[in-house]
Amino acid sequence: MDSADSHRDEEAPLVAAEAPPAPSPTRGHARDVHVLSCGFLLIFSAYGAAQNLESTVNTADNLGTISLGILYVSFTFFSLVASLVVRSLGPKNAILLGTTGYWLFIAANLKPSWYTMVPASLYLGFAASIIWVGQGTYLTSTARTHAKDCSLHEGTIIGAFNGEFWGMFASHQVVGNLVSLAVLREETDGSASGTTLLFIVFLCSMTFGTILMCFLRKRDSREERASPEFPASFRSSLVSLSKSVITPLFDVRMLLVIPLIAYSGLQQAFVWAEFTKDIVKPALGESGVAGSMVVYGAFDAICSLAAGRLTSGLTSITWIVSGGALLHASAFIWMLVKSSFSGVFQIICPLVLAGILGIGDGVLNTQLNALLGLLFKSDTEGAFAQLKVWQSASIAVIFFLSPYISLEAMLWTMLAGVCLSYSVFLYLSLNVEKAFSHLGS
């Protein structure tokens, strides 16, 4: 009965118990979303473009590719403890600490070697885990407070805030790749001067992004009011960690969301590791890779904004995810049937496929974050930690397997992944809706 009541509470709109607040706090909530979104745009415009270049600029002994694999293995491991760190530091402080890892990784690219890239990748795995758990916790807390203060439906605000954030975030592929094209277009002598200048520009962008996020307000949430100190004893640390990592896995809803989370990581890594290398590069050449990623990022951003605005609850999430899954499945079938292009289709088809993949990524980013925010109110950090554990593990798998399997095998894997994960998600959606309908009868 308690579980049923909690489900009803999560579905019901939030109504403020007190008189409507003054306009300034309301504007402050929206302002924090703007600041958070712009800060992440500045940081990931640099990191995203650098990640796209790793396998190209650090080719000696596959240093770039191996560094990314190490990064995502580290990301997976540290995501297991990220919720504990975020709960101890608070979301804002976790976000600020997380930016240092991205800064260090870009700095390491100025002098790339095993002695600089591997330690930077390991530390970035830790930093990425806490910045993303902090981001999910901070954004969800902001949306809930805004909905309560303004007497608005919580699901609608969570969807709208996630739409704005992920729309801005997806734009990093556009901004970062355009910057790369602008800086590197004159580099024809094979020297490293253009690359060095590019990474210096990236460091400046990250520095501005970090400074901007210093202006975020601390959220007046359960997590922020918690004691800032780590648990006093080793035993209490283990208990807290087990609650953050293991307890969510006893929730059947989390178990049913995990396949879709894992697929979201697989499809991102597929774009970075396989699509650009085996579909775009043969058709458009190496210079066309950045252009295709600009198209990918543009459609990702537009779809994120639109999907966020359309999100109001589990029903809307189900319909939006259904559309994204259908588009991705169609793209994989298309690539299986026609893996090479000729004539005018040699230019058009890779860009169309990039747009379709971008739309699907925008859907998954906005809807997964909104879904976790709606379903797991009692342990927001733990839910977003699970998101990053399974996403980063999936990405690491693709990076390490990519050199050893064919494009056709990868496409069949992706097609099976989207079909399986969507089927499990649909089962979750139908059963949760059924529980709500029983409550209402």
C-alpha positions in Angstrom: 0.0 0.0 0.0 2.9 2.3 0.8 4.3 1.6 -2.7 1.0 2.4 -4.3 0.8 5.7 -2.4 4.2 6.6 -3.5 3.4 6.0 -7.1 0.3 8.1 -6.8 2.3 10.9 -5.2 4.8 10.8 -8.1 2.0 11.0 -10.7 0.0 13.7 -9.0 0.8 17.4 -9.8 2.6 19.3 -7.1 0.6 22.1 -5.5 2.4 24.6 -3.3 1.1 24.6 0.3 1.9 28.2 0.8 1.1 31.4 -1.1 2.9 31.8 -4.4 6.5 33.0 -4.0 7.8 36.3 -5.1 8.9 36.4 -8.8 12.6 36.6 -8.0 13.1 33.0 -6.7 11.1 31.7 -9.8 13.4 33.6 -12.1 16.3 32.2 -10.2 15.3 28.6 -10.9 15.2 29.3 -14.6 18.4 31.3 -14.4 20.2 28.3 -12.8 19.1 26.1 -15.7 20.4 28.7 -18.2 23.8 28.9 -16.4 24.1 25.1 -16.1 23.3 24.7 -19.8 25.7 27.3 -21.0 28.5 26.1 -18.7 28.2 22.5 -20.0 28.0 23.9 -23.6 31.4 25.6 -23.2 33.1 22.7 -21.5 31.8 20.0 -23.9 32.2 22.0 -27.0 35.9 21.6 -26.2 35.8 18.0 -24.9 33.5 16.6 -27.5 35.6 18.0 -30.4 38.8 16.7 -28.7 37.2 13.3 -28.3 36.3 13.2 -32.0 40.0 14.0 -32.8 41.7 11.6 -30.4 42.0 8.7 -32.8 43.3 11.1 -35.5 45.8 13.2 -33.7 47.2 10.6 -31.3 47.8 7.7 -33.6 51.1 6.4 -32.2 50.4 3.0 -30.7 46.7 3.8 -30.8 47.3 6.2 -27.9 44.1 8.2 -28.5 41.7 5.2 -28.8 43.2 3.3 -25.9 43.1 6.5 -23.7 39.3 6.8 -24.5 38.8 3.1 -23.6 40.7 3.6 -20.3 38.6 6.8 -19.7 35.3 5.0 -20.0 36.4 2.0 -17.9 37.4 4.5 -15.2 34.1 6.3 -15.7 32.2 3.0 -15.1 34.1 2.1 -12.0 33.9 5.6 -10.3 30.2 5.8 -11.2 29.6 3.1 -8.6 30.7 5.6 -5.9 29.7 8.8 -7.6 26.3 9.1 -5.8 28.1 8.9 -2.4 30.6 11.7 -3.4 27.8 13.9 -4.8 25.7 13.4 -1.7 28.6 14.4 0.5 29.8 17.4 -1.6 26.4 18.6 -2.8 25.5 18.8 -6.6 27.0 22.2 -7.2 30.4 21.4 -5.7 30.5 18.1 -7.4 29.9 19.8 -10.8 32.7 22.3 -10.1 35.1 19.5 -9.1 34.1 17.5 -12.1 35.2 20.3 -14.5 38.8 19.9 -13.4 39.1 16.4 -15.0 38.0 17.7 -18.4 40.5 20.6 -18.1 43.3 18.3 -17.2 42.5 15.9 -20.1 42.7 18.7 -22.7 45.9 20.0 -21.1 47.4 16.5 -21.5 46.8 16.6 -25.2 49.3 19.5 -25.5 52.0 16.9 -24.6 50.4 13.6 -25.5 52.2 10.5 -24.2 51.5 7.5 -22.1 52.7 9.4 -19.0 50.2 12.3 -19.5 47.2 10.8 -21.3 46.7 7.7 -19.2 46.7 9.5 -15.8 44.5 12.2 -17.2 42.1 9.6 -18.6 41.9 7.8 -15.3 41.2 11.1 -13.4 38.6 12.2 -16.0 36.7 9.0 -15.4 36.3 10.0 -11.8 35.5 13.6 -12.7 33.0 12.7 -15.3 31.2 10.4 -13.0 30.6 13.1 -10.4 29.8 15.9 -12.8 27.1 13.9 -14.5 25.5 12.6 -11.3 25.7 16.1 -10.0 24.2 17.5 -13.1 21.2 15.1 -13.0 20.7 15.7 -9.3 21.0 19.5 -9.6 18.7 19.8 -12.6 16.0 17.5 -11.1 16.1 19.4 -7.8 15.8 22.7 -9.6 12.8 21.5 -11.6 11.0 20.1 -8.5 11.5 23.3 -6.6 10.3 25.4 -9.6 7.2 23.2 -10.0 6.4 23.5 -6.3 6.9 27.3 -6.1 4.8 27.9 -9.2 2.1 25.2 -8.6 3.0 23.5 -11.8 2.9 19.8 -12.9 6.3 18.3 -11.9 6.6 16.1 -14.9 6.1 19.0 -17.3 8.8 21.1 -15.6 11.3 18.2 -15.5 10.7 17.6 -19.2 11.1 21.3 -20.1 14.2 21.8 -18.0 15.8 18.6 -19.4 14.8 19.7 -22.9 16.6 23.1 -22.5 19.7 21.5 -21.0 20.1 18.7 -23.5 19.3 21.0 -26.4 22.1 23.3 -25.4 24.4 20.3 -24.6 23.8 18.7 -28.0 24.8 21.9 -29.6 28.4 21.2 -28.5 28.9 19.0 -31.5 28.0 21.9 -33.8 30.1 24.5 -31.9 33.1 22.3 -31.2 33.4 20.8 -34.7 33.0 24.2 -36.3 35.8 25.6 -34.1 38.0 22.6 -35.1 37.3 23.2 -38.8 38.1 26.9 -38.5 41.4 26.4 -36.6 42.7 23.3 -38.6 41.6 24.3 -42.1 45.0 26.0 -42.7 47.1 23.2 -41.4 48.5 21.6 -44.5 52.2 21.2 -43.6 51.7 18.3 -41.2 53.0 20.3 -38.2 51.4 20.2 -34.8 51.0 24.0 -34.5 47.4 24.0 -35.6 46.5 21.2 -33.2 48.3 23.0 -30.3 46.4 26.2 -31.0 43.2 24.2 -31.1 43.7 22.7 -27.7 44.7 26.1 -26.2 41.4 27.4 -27.5 39.6 24.4 -25.9 41.3 25.2 -22.6 40.1 28.8 -22.7 36.5 27.6 -23.4 36.6 25.1 -20.5 38.0 27.8 -18.2 35.1 30.2 -19.1 32.6 27.3 -18.6 34.0 26.5 -15.1 33.9 30.2 -14.1 30.3 30.4 -15.3 29.1 27.5 -13.2 30.6 29.1 -10.1 27.4 31.4 -10.3 25.1 28.5 -9.8 23.1 28.7 -6.6 23.2 25.9 -4.1 19.9 24.0 -4.2 17.8 24.0 -1.0 17.1 20.3 -1.4 17.4 17.2 0.8 20.8 16.5 -0.7 22.2 20.0 -0.2 21.0 20.0 3.5 22.8 16.8 4.2 26.0 16.9 6.2 28.9 17.9 4.0 31.2 15.5 5.7 31.9 11.9 4.5 30.5 9.2 6.9 32.6 9.1 10.0 33.5 5.4 10.0 34.5 2.8 7.4 31.4 0.7 8.3 29.0 3.6 7.8 30.8 4.4 4.5 30.2 0.8 3.3 26.5 1.0 4.3 26.0 4.3 2.5 27.8 3.0 -0.6 25.7 -0.2 -0.7 22.5 1.9 -0.5 23.6 4.1 -3.4 24.9 1.2 -5.6 23.1 -1.9 -4.7 19.7 -0.8 -3.4 18.5 0.7 -6.8 19.1 -2.8 -8.3 16.4 -4.3 -6.1 13.9 -1.9 -7.6 12.3 -3.7 -10.6 11.7 -0.4 -12.3 15.4 0.3 -12.4 16.1 -3.2 -13.7 13.7 -2.5 -16.6 15.2 0.9 -17.4 18.8 -0.4 -17.5 18.6 -2.0 -21.0 17.5 1.3 -22.5 20.3 3.1 -20.5 22.9 0.6 -21.9 21.6 1.0 -25.4 21.9 4.8 -25.1 25.6 4.3 -24.4 26.0 1.8 -27.2 24.5 4.1 -29.8 26.7 7.1 -28.7 29.8 5.0 -29.0 28.6 3.6 -32.3 28.5 7.1 -33.8 31.9 8.0 -32.4 33.8 4.8 -33.2 32.0 3.2 -36.2 29.6 5.5 -38.0 32.2 8.2 -38.7 34.9 5.7 -39.6 33.0 3.1 -41.7 30.1 5.1 -43.1 31.0 8.8 -43.3 34.7 8.7 -44.1 34.5 6.3 -47.1 31.7 8.5 -48.6 32.8 12.0 -47.7 36.5 11.7 -46.8 38.2 12.7 -43.6 37.1 16.3 -43.9 33.5 15.2 -44.1 33.6 13.7 -40.6 33.4 17.1 -38.9 30.6 18.1 -41.2 28.5 15.0 -40.4 29.0 15.6 -36.7 27.7 19.1 -37.1 24.5 17.7 -38.7 24.3 15.1 -36.0 24.7 17.7 -33.3 22.2 20.1 -34.9 19.4 17.5 -35.1 20.3 16.3 -31.6 19.9 19.8 -30.2 16.6 20.5 -32.0 15.1 17.2 -31.0 16.2 17.6 -27.4 14.4 21.0 -27.2 11.3 19.7 -28.9 11.2 16.4 -26.9 11.6 18.3 -23.6 8.7 20.6 -24.4 6.5 17.6 -25.3 7.3 15.7 -22.1 4.6 15.7 -19.4 4.7 12.3 -17.9 5.2 8.6 -18.5 2.7 8.5 -21.4 4.4 11.2 -23.4 7.9 9.7 -22.6 6.7 6.3 -24.0 5.5 7.9 -27.2 8.6 10.0 -27.7 11.0 7.0 -27.0 8.9 4.9 -29.4 9.6 7.4 -32.2 13.3 7.5 -31.4 13.6 3.8 -31.3 11.8 3.3 -34.6 14.1 5.9 -36.3 17.3 4.2 -35.0 16.1 0.8 -36.0 15.3 2.1 -39.5 18.8 3.7 -39.7 20.5 0.4 -38.8 18.5 -1.5 -41.3 19.3 1.0 -44.0 23.0 0.7 -43.3 22.8 -3.1 -43.3 21.1 -3.1 -46.7 23.2 -0.3 -48.2 26.6 0.1 -46.5 28.1 2.0 -49.4 26.8 4.9 -51.5 27.4 6.3 -54.9 26.5 9.3 -57.0 24.6 12.1 -55.3 23.6 9.7 -52.5 27.2 9.4 -51.5 26.9 12.9 -50.1 23.2 13.0 -49.0 22.8 9.6 -47.3 25.5 9.8 -44.7 24.2 13.3 -43.7 20.6 12.0 -43.5 21.8 9.1 -41.4 23.7 11.5 -39.1 20.5 13.5 -38.7 18.4 10.4 -37.8 21.0 9.2 -35.3 21.1 12.7 -33.8 17.3 12.7 -33.4 17.4 9.4 -31.6 20.2 10.5 -29.3 18.2 13.7 -28.4 15.2 11.5 -27.5 17.2 9.2 -25.3 19.0 11.9 -23.4 16.0 14.0 -22.6 13.6 11.1 -21.9 15.9 8.9 -19.8 16.8 11.9 -17.5 13.1 12.9 -17.2 12.1 9.3 -16.6 14.7 8.8 -13.8 13.6 12.1 -12.2 10.0 11.1 -12.2 10.4 7.5 -11.0 13.2 7.7 -8.4 12.4 10.6 -6.1 13.8 9.0 -3.0 17.3 8.5 -4.3 18.0 10.8 -7.2 21.8 10.5 -7.0 21.6 6.7 -6.9 19.4 6.7 -10.0 21.7 9.0 -12.0 24.7 7.0 -10.8 23.1 3.9 -12.3 22.6 5.9 -15.6 26.3 6.6 -15.9 27.5 3.2 -14.8 25.6 1.4 -17.5 26.1 4.1 -20.2 29.9 4.3 -19.7 30.3 0.6 -19.5 28.5 0.2 -22.8 30.7 2.9 -24.4 33.9 1.3 -23.1 32.8 -2.1 -24.6 32.3 -0.5 -28.1 35.7 1.2 -28.0 37.5 -2.0 -27.1 35.6 -4.2 -29.5 35.5 -1.8 -32.4 38.9 -2.9 -33.9 38.0 -6.6 -33.8 34.5 -6.9 -35.3 33.1 -6.0 -38.7 30.6 -3.1 -39.5 27.9 -5.7 -40.3 28.3 -7.4 -37.0 28.2 -4.1 -35.2 25.0 -3.1 -37.0 23.3 -6.4 -36.1 24.4 -5.8 -32.5 22.9 -2.3 -32.5 19.7 -3.5 -34.1 19.3 -6.2 -31.5 20.1 -3.7 -28.8 17.4 -1.2 -29.8 14.8 -3.8 -30.2 15.5 -5.6 -26.9 15.8 -2.4 -24.8 12.7 -0.8 -26.3 10.7 -4.0 -25.7 11.7 -4.0 -22.0 11.0 -0.3 -21.6 7.6 -0.8 -23.2 6.9 -3.5 -20.6 7.9 -1.1 -17.8 5.7 1.7 -19.2 2.6 -0.5 -19.6 2.9 -2.0 -16.1 3.5 1.4 -14.4 0.5 2.9 -16.2 -1.5 -0.2 -15.2 -0.6 0.5 -11.5 -1.7 4.1 -11.8 -5.0 3.0 -13.4 -5.7 0.6 -10.5 -5.0 3.4 -8.1 -7.5 5.6 -9.8 -10.2 3.0 -9.9 
